[in-house]
């Protein structure tokens, strides 16, 4: 009996030690072996709040891309480097965890003022910081999913800061987009003979039509409207296995995601982008997966057609859903290089 108790105590101590190590283990981004490369992961104060920033590229003199992640509150830093290896050859790519998200979530910071307007201000301040740090007059602004709600407003407010705007999984009229997604998943559920799913989803129609909720993302993913050529990125296991995040960061990642969605989703649903941005003074590009029903490609095309701009282009990736930059990364890299590398 004494031996058993001793083993239990030792096992408990080992588990506690391992948890402490996992919680507070150092984090880093993998180094890039090139003469003028950059591969840095750090916290920087931007607009009064500490933000986690990851900068990667083979040559610091290459054109700079600032990426605005989606969610709301779903950073891409923990997994994106494996998808952007080709891009890093010709561009310096900057990711940041938005205020209150991921490693930028600080448990004792007051986020009661969190809003989409504040995140736009953060992005503009981040742009100034990155432009000065990397010696660029202008940078390319790339936004994904809910990040397009922030990025497009920044491009509209301060076009002088940006060479171009790229919206991947571009948001548009939210009700139109969500109803399109709902129609898709109901159709797929009917084809699969899942009548229980059909009845549940049909019962959500009025709430979605009124802008009170989105089509449940687990059903969009289940029926192929989220990712098709890759697994849905950003699950807790893959995030924890990354070098950029430790266990404490996983806790912040999940808590920040829930908090950000609670604070921001209503604003995004009730004030859709077509009511906010109808004209851009810089070239802009919508990059959409044909099977994207997280942010409907059909709704994005309708919005695209209404936006005034001297130069614009709608690019469809026919094998992808919500992550064309990851699902067809070779094609995306080729398009980026052809478009921006002179």
C-alpha positions as CSV (number, residue, x, y, z in Angstrom):
1,X,0.0,0.0,0.0
2,X,2.8,2.4,0.9
3,X,4.5,1.7,-2.5
4,X,1.2,2.4,-4.3
5,X,0.8,5.8,-2.5
6,X,4.4,6.6,-3.3
7,X,3.9,5.8,-7.0
8,X,0.7,8.0,-7.0
9,X,2.5,10.9,-5.4
10,X,5.5,10.6,-7.8
11,X,3.1,10.3,-10.8
12,X,1.1,13.4,-9.6
13,X,4.3,15.4,-9.2
14,X,5.5,14.4,-12.7
15,X,2.1,15.4,-14.2
16,X,2.2,18.8,-12.5
17,X,5.8,19.3,-13.6
18,X,4.9,18.5,-17.2
19,X,1.9,20.8,-17.1
20,X,4.1,23.7,-15.8
21,X,6.6,23.0,-18.6
22,X,3.8,22.9,-21.2
23,X,2.2,26.1,-19.9
24,X,5.4,28.2,-19.8
25,X,7.7,26.5,-22.4
26,X,9.5,29.0,-24.7
27,X,8.0,29.6,-28.1
28,X,9.7,30.5,-31.4
29,X,9.2,30.5,-35.1
30,X,11.5,28.2,-37.2
31,X,14.5,30.0,-38.6
32,X,15.0,30.6,-42.4
33,X,18.4,29.9,-43.7
34,X,19.1,32.7,-46.2
35,X,21.5,35.7,-46.2
36,X,19.0,38.5,-45.7
37,X,16.1,36.4,-44.2
38,X,13.9,37.3,-41.3
39,X,12.1,34.9,-38.9
40,X,10.9,36.6,-35.8
41,X,8.1,36.0,-33.2
42,X,7.7,38.8,-30.6
43,X,5.4,41.0,-28.6
44,X,5.1,44.7,-29.7
45,X,3.0,47.4,-28.2
46,X,0.6,48.7,-30.9
47,X,-2.0,51.3,-30.2
48,X,-1.7,50.9,-26.5
49,X,-2.0,47.0,-26.4
50,X,0.7,44.3,-26.7
51,X,0.3,42.4,-30.0
52,X,2.0,39.1,-31.0
53,X,3.7,39.5,-34.3
54,X,5.4,36.9,-36.6
55,X,7.5,38.1,-39.5
56,X,8.9,35.6,-42.0
57,X,10.7,35.8,-45.4
58,X,13.8,34.8,-47.3
59,X,14.7,38.4,-48.0
60,X,13.7,41.4,-45.9
61,X,13.9,43.6,-49.0
62,X,11.1,41.7,-50.7
63,X,7.6,43.2,-50.8
64,X,5.8,43.0,-47.5
65,X,2.4,41.5,-46.8
66,X,0.4,42.2,-43.7
67,X,-2.2,39.4,-43.0
68,X,-5.3,40.1,-41.0
69,X,-6.7,36.8,-39.6
70,X,-10.3,35.8,-39.3
71,X,-12.6,34.4,-36.7
72,X,-13.3,36.8,-35.1
73,X,-10.5,35.9,-32.7
74,X,-8.9,33.0,-34.6
75,X,-5.2,33.7,-35.2
76,X,-3.2,31.9,-37.9
77,X,0.3,32.2,-36.4
78,X,0.4,28.6,-34.9
79,X,-0.1,26.8,-38.2
80,X,0.4,29.1,-41.2
81,X,4.1,28.8,-41.8
82,X,3.7,25.3,-43.3
83,X,1.3,26.8,-45.9
84,X,3.3,29.9,-46.8
85,X,6.7,28.4,-47.4
86,X,6.5,29.2,-51.1
87,X,5.2,32.7,-50.5
88,X,8.2,33.4,-48.2
89,X,10.6,33.1,-51.1
90,X,9.3,36.3,-52.8
91,X,7.6,38.2,-49.9
92,X,8.1,39.1,-46.3
93,X,4.9,37.9,-44.6
94,X,3.7,39.5,-41.4
95,X,1.0,37.9,-39.2
96,X,-0.3,39.3,-35.9
97,X,-2.7,38.1,-33.3
98,X,-5.4,40.8,-33.1
99,X,-6.2,42.5,-29.8
100,X,-7.7,40.1,-27.3
101,X,-6.9,37.1,-29.6
102,X,-4.4,34.3,-29.1
103,X,-1.1,35.4,-27.7
104,X,-2.4,39.0,-27.8
105,X,-4.9,38.2,-25.1
106,X,-3.8,39.3,-21.7
107,X,-6.0,38.1,-18.9
108,X,-5.7,41.2,-16.8
109,X,-6.2,43.7,-19.6
110,X,-9.5,45.5,-19.9
111,X,-11.2,44.6,-23.3
112,X,-14.6,46.1,-22.6
113,X,-14.0,48.6,-25.4
114,X,-13.2,45.9,-28.0
115,X,-14.9,46.8,-31.3
116,X,-14.4,46.4,-35.0
117,X,-13.5,50.1,-35.2
118,X,-10.8,49.6,-32.6
119,X,-9.4,46.7,-34.6
120,X,-9.3,48.8,-37.7
121,X,-7.3,51.5,-35.7
122,X,-5.0,48.7,-34.5
123,X,-4.4,47.6,-38.1
124,X,-3.6,51.1,-39.3
125,X,-1.1,51.5,-36.4
126,X,0.4,48.1,-37.1
127,X,0.8,49.1,-40.7
128,X,2.8,52.2,-39.7
129,X,5.0,50.1,-37.4
130,X,5.8,47.4,-40.0
131,X,6.3,49.9,-42.8
132,X,8.8,51.8,-40.7
133,X,10.5,48.7,-39.4
134,X,11.0,47.1,-42.8
135,X,11.6,50.3,-44.7
136,X,8.5,50.2,-46.9
137,X,6.5,53.1,-48.2
138,X,3.5,50.8,-48.8
139,X,2.7,47.2,-48.0
140,X,0.2,44.7,-49.4
141,X,-2.8,44.2,-47.2
142,X,-4.1,40.6,-47.2
143,X,-7.2,39.7,-45.1
144,X,-8.9,36.4,-44.6
145,X,-12.5,35.6,-43.6
146,X,-13.7,37.8,-40.8
147,X,-10.4,39.7,-41.1
148,X,-11.7,41.1,-44.4
149,X,-14.2,43.1,-42.4
150,X,-11.3,44.8,-40.7
151,X,-8.9,44.9,-43.6
152,X,-11.3,46.3,-46.1
153,X,-12.2,49.2,-43.9
154,X,-8.5,50.0,-43.3
155,X,-7.9,50.0,-47.0
156,X,-10.8,52.4,-47.5
157,X,-9.7,54.7,-44.7
158,X,-6.0,54.9,-45.5
159,X,-5.3,53.9,-49.1
160,X,-2.0,55.7,-49.1
161,X,-0.6,53.0,-46.8
162,X,-1.3,50.1,-49.1
163,X,-0.1,48.9,-52.5
164,X,-3.2,46.7,-52.9
165,X,-5.9,44.9,-50.9
166,X,-6.5,41.1,-51.2
167,X,-9.6,39.6,-49.6
168,X,-9.5,35.9,-49.2
169,X,-12.8,34.3,-48.1
170,X,-14.1,37.8,-48.5
171,X,-17.1,38.9,-46.4
172,X,-20.0,40.6,-48.1
173,X,-23.7,41.0,-47.3
174,X,-23.8,38.8,-44.3
175,X,-27.5,37.7,-44.6
176,X,-27.1,36.9,-48.3
177,X,-23.9,35.0,-47.6
178,X,-25.4,33.0,-44.7
179,X,-28.6,32.1,-46.5
180,X,-26.5,30.9,-49.4
181,X,-24.5,28.7,-47.0
182,X,-27.6,27.5,-45.3
183,X,-29.1,26.5,-48.7
184,X,-25.9,24.6,-49.6
185,X,-25.7,22.6,-46.4
186,X,-29.4,21.7,-46.5
187,X,-29.0,20.5,-50.1
188,X,-25.9,18.5,-49.2
189,X,-27.7,17.0,-46.2
190,X,-30.7,16.0,-48.4
191,X,-28.3,14.3,-50.9
192,X,-26.7,12.4,-48.1
193,X,-30.1,11.3,-46.7
194,X,-29.5,13.0,-43.3
195,X,-33.1,14.1,-42.7
196,X,-32.4,15.0,-39.1
197,X,-29.8,17.6,-40.2
198,X,-32.2,18.8,-42.9
199,X,-35.0,19.5,-40.4
200,X,-32.6,21.2,-37.9
201,X,-31.1,23.5,-40.5
202,X,-34.4,24.4,-42.0
203,X,-35.5,25.5,-38.6
204,X,-32.8,28.1,-38.5
205,X,-34.0,29.9,-41.6
206,X,-35.8,32.8,-40.0
207,X,-33.1,33.5,-37.5
208,X,-30.5,33.6,-40.2
209,X,-32.7,35.7,-42.5
210,X,-33.1,38.2,-39.6
211,X,-29.3,38.4,-39.2
212,X,-29.5,37.0,-35.7
213,X,-27.1,34.0,-36.3
214,X,-24.8,32.4,-38.8
215,X,-25.2,29.0,-40.4
216,X,-23.6,26.6,-37.8
217,X,-20.0,26.2,-38.8
218,X,-19.8,22.6,-37.8
219,X,-22.4,21.8,-40.5
220,X,-20.7,23.9,-43.1
221,X,-17.5,22.0,-42.4
222,X,-19.3,18.6,-42.3
223,X,-20.6,19.1,-45.8
224,X,-17.5,20.5,-47.4
225,X,-18.1,24.2,-47.4
226,X,-15.1,25.0,-45.1
227,X,-12.1,23.0,-46.4
228,X,-11.8,20.3,-49.1
229,X,-8.1,19.7,-49.9
230,X,-6.8,20.0,-46.3
231,X,-8.1,19.3,-42.8
232,X,-9.8,22.3,-41.2
233,X,-6.8,24.2,-39.7
234,X,-6.5,25.6,-36.2
235,X,-7.6,22.7,-34.1
236,X,-6.2,22.6,-30.6
237,X,-3.8,19.6,-31.3
238,X,-2.1,21.2,-34.3
239,X,-1.9,24.5,-32.5
240,X,-0.3,22.9,-29.4
241,X,2.2,21.0,-31.6
242,X,3.4,24.3,-33.2
243,X,6.6,25.9,-31.9
244,X,4.8,29.3,-31.8
245,X,2.3,28.4,-29.1
246,X,2.5,26.7,-25.7
247,X,-0.3,25.4,-23.5
248,X,-0.9,28.8,-21.9
249,X,-1.3,30.2,-25.4
250,X,-3.8,27.5,-26.2
251,X,-5.9,28.6,-23.3
252,X,-5.6,32.2,-24.4
253,X,-6.4,31.1,-28.0
254,X,-9.7,29.5,-27.0
255,X,-10.8,32.1,-24.4
256,X,-9.9,34.9,-26.8
257,X,-11.9,33.4,-29.6
258,X,-15.0,33.0,-27.5
259,X,-14.7,36.5,-26.1
260,X,-13.9,38.2,-29.5
261,X,-16.9,36.5,-31.1
262,X,-19.2,37.6,-28.3
263,X,-18.0,41.2,-28.6
264,X,-17.8,41.5,-32.4
265,X,-20.2,39.2,-34.2
266,X,-23.3,41.2,-33.7
267,X,-21.6,44.3,-35.1
268,X,-20.4,42.3,-38.2
269,X,-23.9,40.8,-38.7
270,X,-25.8,44.0,-38.3
271,X,-23.4,46.3,-40.2
272,X,-22.4,44.4,-43.3
273,X,-19.4,45.6,-45.4
274,X,-21.6,46.7,-48.5
275,X,-23.0,49.4,-46.2
276,X,-19.6,50.6,-45.2
277,X,-17.3,50.3,-48.2
278,X,-18.5,50.9,-51.7
279,X,-15.3,52.3,-53.3
280,X,-11.6,51.6,-53.0
281,X,-8.8,53.9,-54.3
282,X,-6.3,51.1,-54.6
283,X,-6.2,47.9,-56.7
284,X,-8.2,45.1,-55.0
285,X,-8.6,41.4,-55.5
286,X,-11.1,39.0,-54.1
287,X,-9.6,35.4,-53.9
288,X,-12.4,32.9,-53.4
289,X,-12.7,29.2,-53.2
290,X,-15.5,27.9,-55.5
291,X,-16.9,25.8,-52.6
292,X,-16.6,28.5,-49.9
293,X,-19.8,28.6,-47.9
294,X,-18.3,30.0,-44.7
295,X,-18.2,33.3,-46.6
296,X,-20.2,32.6,-49.7
297,X,-18.3,33.0,-53.0
298,X,-21.6,33.9,-54.7
299,X,-22.3,36.7,-52.3
300,X,-18.7,38.0,-52.6
301,X,-19.1,38.2,-56.3
302,X,-22.3,40.2,-56.0
303,X,-20.4,42.6,-53.7
304,X,-17.4,42.7,-55.9
305,X,-19.5,43.8,-58.9
306,X,-20.8,46.8,-56.9
307,X,-17.5,48.2,-55.7
308,X,-16.0,51.2,-57.6
309,X,-12.3,50.9,-58.3
310,X,-9.9,51.7,-61.1
311,X,-8.5,48.2,-60.9
312,X,-10.1,45.1,-59.5
313,X,-10.2,41.4,-60.1
314,X,-12.2,38.4,-58.9
315,X,-10.1,35.2,-58.8
316,X,-11.8,31.8,-58.3
317,X,-10.0,28.7,-57.0
318,X,-12.1,25.9,-58.4
319,X,-10.8,23.1,-56.0
320,X,-11.0,25.0,-52.7
321,X,-13.5,26.1,-50.1
322,X,-12.7,28.7,-47.4
323,X,-8.9,28.4,-47.5
324,X,-7.7,28.7,-51.1
325,X,-4.4,30.2,-50.0
326,X,-3.7,26.9,-48.1
327,X,-5.7,24.4,-50.1
328,X,-4.1,25.4,-53.4
329,X,-1.0,27.0,-52.1
330,X,1.0,26.5,-55.3
331,X,-1.6,28.2,-57.5
332,X,-1.9,31.0,-54.9
333,X,1.8,31.5,-54.8
334,X,2.0,31.7,-58.6
335,X,-0.8,34.2,-58.7
336,X,0.8,36.4,-56.0
337,X,4.2,36.3,-57.8
338,X,2.7,37.1,-61.2
339,X,0.6,39.9,-59.8
340,X,3.1,41.7,-57.5
341,X,6.7,40.7,-58.5
342,X,7.7,42.9,-61.3
